[in-house]
Amino acid sequence: MYGALRGRLPAKLVALLKIRDPTSEDTVRRVNGLQLLTPANSGRLSDLHGLVTVQMREDTPVFTIVDIGTILGLAHLIPEEDRRWVGNSRIDLRTFDEVY
């Protein structure tokens, strides 16, 4: 499912939130606000750059709240067109600032 993304649903991180229950000091929830994306071209790698192109989903709300534990990994979204990005999920934090 989702081709090269191996079943992972891509999303764009909008906000990180910490919610505390005012009636109980022990109850704290950590959640994220996401914009859900969908892989273009059935998630197949592009012949041009070898990465997956993702786009905004039309069938979901603009902002979705999920538990922070549902995030499986990071991806660098590179703008391609309006509401479309190239997703690079191979992030090497030691060389993240280098262009190659």
Secondary structure by P-SEA (a helix, b strand, c coil): cccccccbbbbbbcbbbbbbccccccbbbbbbbbbbbbbcccccccccccbbbbbbbcccccbbbbbcccccbbbbbbbccccbbbbbcccccccccccc
